[in-house]
Amino acid sequence: MRDAKAPHIIHSGAHPNHVILQKTAHYFEIHIQGRAVSQLSIDVPNGIKVTEGVDISNQYGKKIDANVPSNNGKYTINFAQPVPIETILSIFLNGIITDNHDSNIALSVLC
């Protein structure tokens, strides 16, 4: 999506991408457009646990400093510095464990 007026998800997936494996890493990339972003919220569905934290980097692989508290499946990413427009953030939810082996997992992300 070129010249968007708001941050948007451009890619997502899981590694490894096999539904019977536990402790996968689910990730998505967000293109920051329209305005700088100082906070993101991620709602993880019931039955899914993030056991090994959240990692964030930019399109160059540089780690982005952020505080990521969680509360009942909601993760709030508070960036140490606002993320400027035209940055592509890679956000990894590490050590995903699910209660079932459904291959469809939907996350809600709010900028």
Backbone as ProteinMPNN parsed JSONL, in Angstrom:
{"seq_chain_A": "MRDAKAPHIIHSGAHPNHVILQKTAHYFEIHIQGRAVSQLSIDVPNGIKVTEGVDISNQYGKKIDANVPSNNGKYTINFAQPVPIETILSIFLNGIITDNHDSNIALSVLC", "coords_chain_A": {"N_chain_A": [[0.859, -1.163, 0.0], [0.975, 1.919, -1.095], [1.816, 5.247, -0.116], [0.064, 5.431, 2.078], [-2.119, 6.66, 4.647], [-1.976, 5.921, 7.233], [-0.46, 3.76, 9.725], [0.09, 0.32, 8.775], [-0.364, -3.246, 8.464], [1.923, -5.163, 6.64], [2.88, -7.685, 6.204], [2.767, -11.028, 7.463], [3.264, -13.98, 9.507], [4.396, -17.28, 10.554], [6.976, -19.063, 12.27], [8.418, -22.113, 13.172], [6.263, -23.035, 10.439], [4.148, -24.978, 11.048], [1.348, -26.639, 12.096], [1.227, -28.54, 14.208], [3.402, -28.164, 15.778], [4.709, -26.841, 18.78], [5.547, -23.802, 20.534], [6.182, -21.825, 18.551], [7.188, -18.941, 16.601], [5.32, -16.177, 16.047], [4.91, -13.597, 13.725], [4.738, -10.204, 12.524], [4.826, -7.532, 10.157], [4.852, -4.055, 10.253], [4.169, -1.178, 8.47], [5.049, 2.009, 9.082], [3.263, 4.787, 8.527], [1.971, 8.048, 7.731], [1.943, 9.113, 10.414], [4.154, 9.414, 13.253], [4.658, 6.688, 15.569], [4.036, 5.911, 18.916], [3.071, 3.942, 20.492], [1.775, 0.609, 20.432], [-0.911, -1.724, 20.427], [-1.595, -5.114, 21.024], [-3.841, -7.678, 20.729], [-4.101, -10.879, 21.849], [-5.667, -13.892, 21.024], [-7.889, -15.895, 23.158], [-6.638, -18.913, 24.6], [-4.159, -18.9, 23.498], [-0.77, -18.475, 24.211], [1.969, -16.318, 24.814], [5.085, -17.186, 25.44], [7.773, -16.542, 25.494], [8.299, -13.842, 25.276], [8.387, -10.624, 23.496], [9.873, -9.445, 20.577], [11.268, -6.677, 18.834], [12.175, -5.093, 15.844], [13.697, -2.941, 13.323], [13.519, -2.305, 9.723], [16.149, -2.662, 9.07], [17.133, -4.496, 10.751], [17.815, -3.586, 13.238], [17.435, -3.591, 16.714], [14.573, -2.381, 18.385], [14.009, -0.336, 21.086], [11.715, -0.94, 23.649], [9.086, -1.052, 26.059], [7.147, -3.754, 27.078], [4.498, -4.53, 28.499], [2.132, -7.042, 29.61], [-1.301, -8.014, 29.833], [-3.644, -10.215, 30.566], [-3.585, -11.393, 27.908], [-3.387, -9.139, 26.338], [-1.071, -7.126, 24.835], [0.862, -4.308, 25.273], [2.814, -2.247, 23.492], [5.146, -0.009, 24.331], [7.025, 2.341, 22.98], [10.408, 3.43, 23.423], [11.286, 5.69, 22.103], [9.415, 7.688, 19.797], [8.381, 5.979, 16.853], [9.503, 6.735, 13.702], [7.83, 7.88, 10.642], [7.786, 5.899, 7.642], [9.261, 3.817, 8.636], [9.7, 0.317, 8.881], [8.431, -1.962, 10.979], [9.316, -5.004, 12.511], [7.695, -7.357, 14.322], [7.943, -9.807, 16.681], [6.287, -12.401, 18.234], [7.218, -14.5, 20.573], [7.703, -17.999, 21.293], [5.1, -19.16, 21.116], [2.347, -20.85, 22.396], [-0.372, -22.963, 21.933], [-3.74, -23.869, 22.856], [-5.115, -25.51, 21.192], [-4.866, -27.071, 17.936], [-5.454, -25.454, 15.8], [-4.991, -24.023, 12.677], [-5.453, -21.416, 12.081], [-4.855, -18.321, 13.283], [-5.806, -15.312, 14.58], [-4.749, -12.077, 15.12], [-5.291, -9.011, 16.807], [-4.366, -5.778, 16.075], [-3.571, -2.542, 17.115], [-2.717, 0.717, 16.346]], "CA_chain_A": [[0.0, 0.0, 0.0], [1.813, 3.11, -1.192], [1.273, 6.532, 0.307], [-1.046, 5.27, 3.023], [-2.215, 7.74, 5.63], [-1.927, 5.337, 8.574], [0.332, 2.527, 9.811], [-0.662, -0.851, 8.343], [0.371, -4.509, 8.398], [2.283, -5.5, 5.267], [3.256, -9.094, 6.095], [2.699, -11.77, 8.724], [3.493, -15.409, 9.351], [4.861, -18.021, 11.721], [8.153, -19.927, 12.073], [8.107, -22.856, 11.949], [4.873, -22.9, 10.011], [3.531, -26.301, 11.093], [0.352, -26.483, 13.15], [1.36, -29.424, 15.365], [4.562, -27.767, 16.567], [4.5, -25.837, 19.819], [6.59, -22.795, 20.701], [6.539, -21.152, 17.311], [7.252, -17.479, 16.667], [4.412, -15.501, 15.121], [5.454, -12.265, 13.474], [4.109, -9.365, 11.519], [5.544, -6.306, 9.826], [3.986, -2.882, 10.176], [4.753, -0.018, 7.794], [4.613, 3.222, 9.774], [2.994, 5.881, 7.597], [0.988, 9.031, 8.188], [2.383, 9.774, 11.648], [5.023, 8.603, 14.107], [3.909, 5.84, 16.494], [4.694, 5.753, 20.212], [2.5, 2.796, 21.191], [0.953, -0.361, 19.707], [-1.59, -2.712, 21.267], [-1.823, -6.391, 20.357], [-4.733, -8.576, 21.462], [-3.875, -12.277, 21.514], [-6.901, -14.624, 21.331], [-7.906, -16.88, 24.237], [-6.07, -20.202, 24.232], [-2.818, -18.7, 22.944], [0.133, -17.844, 25.176], [3.298, -15.892, 24.372], [5.879, -17.617, 26.594], [9.171, -16.102, 25.431], [8.408, -12.405, 25.076], [8.155, -9.931, 22.232], [11.055, -8.776, 20.03], [10.908, -5.674, 17.833], [13.311, -4.531, 15.115], [13.293, -2.179, 12.14], [13.806, -2.948, 8.442], [17.59, -2.905, 8.975], [17.475, -5.487, 11.762], [18.188, -2.943, 14.498], [16.457, -3.775, 17.79], [13.873, -1.171, 18.807], [13.761, -0.368, 22.524], [10.313, -0.764, 24.03], [8.563, -1.75, 27.221], [6.008, -4.519, 26.568], [3.726, -5.223, 29.536], [0.976, -7.804, 29.132], [-2.4, -8.144, 30.78], [-4.701, -11.1, 30.051], [-3.527, -11.557, 26.46], [-3.222, -7.865, 25.636], [0.298, -6.623, 24.927], [0.971, -2.899, 24.917], [4.204, -1.917, 23.181], [5.445, 1.402, 24.567], [8.344, 2.587, 22.415], [11.233, 4.387, 24.159], [11.235, 6.878, 21.248], [8.416, 7.497, 18.739], [8.881, 5.346, 15.634], [9.2, 7.683, 12.626], [7.186, 7.395, 9.428], [8.577, 5.123, 6.685], [9.916, 2.689, 9.294], [8.995, -0.958, 8.853], [8.676, -2.686, 12.219], [9.099, -6.449, 12.578], [7.312, -7.682, 15.692], [7.922, -11.255, 16.875], [5.711, -12.954, 19.454], [8.05, -15.699, 20.678], [7.279, -19.093, 22.159], [3.643, -19.284, 21.103], [1.759, -22.143, 22.746], [-1.821, -22.912, 21.743], [-4.529, -24.932, 23.479], [-5.567, -26.42, 20.137], [-3.969, -27.068, 16.779], [-6.088, -24.715, 14.713], [-3.96, -23.339, 11.901], [-5.836, -20.024, 11.874], [-4.731, -17.475, 14.465], [-6.021, -13.916, 14.211], [-4.333, -11.104, 16.121], [-5.815, -7.664, 16.622], [-3.3, -4.804, 16.301], [-4.049, -1.163, 17.087], [-1.641, 1.715, 16.435]], "C_chain_A": [[0.909, 1.23, 0.0], [1.064, 4.332, -0.704], [0.046, 6.399, 1.208], [-1.002, 6.399, 4.045], [-2.141, 7.23, 7.062], [-1.014, 4.113, 8.568], [-0.529, 1.322, 9.42], [0.239, -2.081, 8.296], [0.648, -4.835, 6.942], [2.629, -6.975, 5.092], [3.09, -9.748, 7.457], [2.936, -13.244, 8.451], [3.926, -16.04, 10.651], [6.068, -18.86, 11.328], [8.297, -20.826, 13.275], [6.611, -22.804, 11.676], [4.207, -24.275, 9.921], [2.609, -26.344, 12.298], [0.534, -27.401, 14.346], [2.563, -29.073, 16.228], [4.181, -26.708, 17.589], [5.709, -24.906, 19.859], [7.091, -22.251, 19.36], [6.683, -19.658, 17.577], [6.289, -16.934, 15.615], [4.924, -14.075, 14.951], [4.567, -11.505, 12.497], [4.961, -8.128, 11.328], [4.533, -5.187, 9.65], [4.754, -1.747, 9.514], [4.176, 1.228, 8.461], [4.479, 4.335, 8.737], [1.982, 6.82, 8.225], [1.416, 9.818, 9.408], [3.319, 8.835, 12.401], [4.157, 7.837, 15.107], [4.696, 5.689, 17.788], [4.181, 4.529, 20.97], [1.705, 1.922, 20.218], [0.286, -1.272, 20.723], [-1.849, -3.955, 20.432], [-2.713, -7.235, 21.258], [-4.517, -9.991, 20.953], [-5.127, -13.06, 21.92], [-6.756, -15.571, 22.526], [-7.34, -18.198, 23.73], [-4.691, -20.11, 23.622], [-1.981, -17.965, 23.975], [1.45, -17.5, 24.499], [4.224, -16.161, 25.553], [7.306, -17.08, 26.619], [9.323, -14.644, 25.02], [8.182, -11.926, 23.659], [9.448, -9.236, 21.823], [10.619, -7.848, 18.909], [12.181, -5.162, 17.181], [12.785, -3.731, 13.929], [13.727, -2.923, 10.878], [15.29, -3.238, 8.238], [18.061, -3.931, 9.998], [17.888, -4.905, 13.098], [17.063, -3.115, 15.514], [15.876, -2.419, 18.185], [13.561, -1.309, 20.292], [12.294, -0.075, 22.821], [10.036, -1.54, 25.309], [7.285, -2.453, 26.752], [5.293, -5.254, 27.707], [2.561, -5.994, 28.91], [-0.057, -7.912, 30.246], [-3.507, -8.971, 30.127], [-4.731, -11.175, 28.53], [-3.449, -10.272, 25.669], [-1.809, -7.36, 25.905], [0.307, -5.178, 24.455], [2.443, -2.588, 24.719], [4.364, -0.415, 23.327], [6.869, 1.652, 24.098], [9.09, 3.641, 23.221], [11.27, 5.73, 23.424], [10.145, 6.648, 20.205], [9.067, 6.906, 17.482], [8.497, 6.24, 14.459], [8.51, 7.03, 11.425], [8.237, 6.793, 8.501], [9.425, 4.033, 7.331], [9.051, 1.454, 9.085], [9.399, -1.715, 10.108], [8.411, -4.167, 12.01], [8.846, -6.782, 14.035], [7.149, -9.195, 15.786], [7.319, -11.582, 18.231], [6.337, -14.339, 19.597], [7.484, -16.736, 21.638], [5.778, -19.23, 22.25], [3.241, -20.722, 21.434], [0.25, -21.99, 22.612], [-2.493, -24.081, 22.455], [-5.043, -25.932, 22.45], [-4.619, -26.297, 18.961], [-4.625, -26.432, 15.56], [-5.016, -23.929, 13.978], [-4.268, -21.866, 11.681], [-5.789, -19.262, 13.186], [-4.866, -16.035, 14.009], [-5.637, -13.023, 15.382], [-4.972, -9.769, 15.789], [-4.714, -6.682, 16.993], [-3.873, -3.404, 16.145], [-2.872, -0.226, 17.269], [-2.184, 2.971, 17.069]], "O_chain_A": [[1.542, 1.532, 1.012], [-0.152, 4.442, -0.855], [-0.9, 7.18, 1.096], [0.042, 7.011, 4.267], [-2.232, 8.016, 8.005], [-0.813, 3.496, 7.523], [-1.729, 1.296, 9.695], [1.451, -1.97, 8.113], [-0.253, -4.795, 6.104], [2.67, -7.471, 3.966], [3.253, -9.095, 8.487], [2.826, -13.704, 7.314], [3.841, -15.428, 11.716], [6.171, -19.314, 10.188], [8.297, -20.293, 14.385], [5.806, -22.56, 12.575], [3.758, -24.685, 8.85], [3.056, -26.106, 13.42], [0.038, -27.079, 15.426], [2.725, -29.636, 17.311], [3.418, -25.789, 17.289], [6.757, -25.201, 19.284], [8.292, -22.233, 19.094], [6.337, -19.175, 18.656], [6.441, -17.21, 14.425], [5.32, -13.428, 15.92], [3.77, -12.082, 11.758], [5.717, -7.727, 12.213], [3.504, -5.347, 8.994], [5.855, -1.398, 9.941], [2.97, 1.47, 8.411], [5.467, 4.767, 8.144], [1.235, 6.444, 9.127], [1.276, 11.04, 9.448], [3.282, 7.619, 12.213], [3.06, 8.276, 15.452], [5.886, 5.374, 17.762], [4.774, 4.121, 21.969], [1.051, 2.424, 19.304], [0.863, -1.56, 21.772], [-2.269, -3.865, 19.278], [-2.378, -7.478, 22.417], [-4.722, -10.273, 19.772], [-5.603, -12.909, 23.046], [-5.651, -15.996, 22.865], [-7.536, -18.56, 22.57], [-4.104, -21.131, 23.262], [-2.414, -16.964, 24.545], [1.981, -18.283, 23.712], [4.166, -15.453, 26.559], [7.977, -17.152, 27.649], [10.358, -14.254, 24.479], [7.841, -12.691, 22.757], [10.052, -8.521, 22.623], [9.723, -8.174, 18.131], [13.15, -4.836, 17.866], [11.611, -3.815, 13.57], [14.242, -4.038, 10.956], [15.651, -3.983, 7.328], [19.257, -4.204, 10.099], [18.273, -5.646, 14.003], [15.899, -2.831, 15.229], [16.603, -1.433, 18.305], [12.927, -2.277, 20.711], [11.716, 0.891, 22.323], [10.675, -2.553, 25.594], [6.437, -1.835, 26.107], [5.462, -6.463, 27.864], [2.073, -5.65, 27.833], [0.272, -7.903, 31.433], [-4.217, -8.487, 29.245], [-5.794, -11.035, 27.926], [-3.445, -10.31, 24.439], [-1.406, -7.19, 27.056], [-0.182, -4.865, 23.37], [3.231, -2.656, 25.662], [3.798, 0.361, 22.557], [7.82, 1.22, 24.749], [8.498, 4.628, 23.658], [11.283, 6.785, 24.058], [9.963, 5.514, 19.762], [10.171, 7.296, 17.103], [7.313, 6.488, 14.231], [8.588, 5.819, 11.217], [9.417, 7.134, 8.569], [10.225, 3.391, 6.65], [7.823, 1.532, 9.11], [10.566, -2.068, 10.281], [7.408, -4.547, 11.408], [9.691, -6.518, 14.891], [6.339, -9.793, 15.078], [7.788, -11.094, 19.259], [6.021, -15.247, 18.828], [6.871, -16.403, 22.652], [5.234, -19.397, 23.341], [3.732, -21.677, 20.831], [-0.337, -21.026, 23.105], [-1.897, -25.143, 22.634], [-5.369, -27.069, 22.793], [-3.677, -25.505, 18.992], [-4.37, -26.835, 14.425], [-4.214, -23.239, 14.608], [-3.432, -21.136, 11.149], [-6.58, -19.52, 14.093], [-4.116, -15.586, 13.141], [-6.135, -13.191, 16.495], [-5.169, -9.439, 14.62], [-4.181, -6.741, 18.101], [-4.569, -3.109, 15.174], [-2.113, -0.353, 18.229], [-1.448, 3.943, 17.242]]}, "name": "protein", "num_of_chains": 1, "seq": "MRDAKAPHIIHSGAHPNHVILQKTAHYFEIHIQGRAVSQLSIDVPNGIKVTEGVDISNQYGKKIDANVPSNNGKYTINFAQPVPIETILSIFLNGIITDNHDSNIALSVLC"}
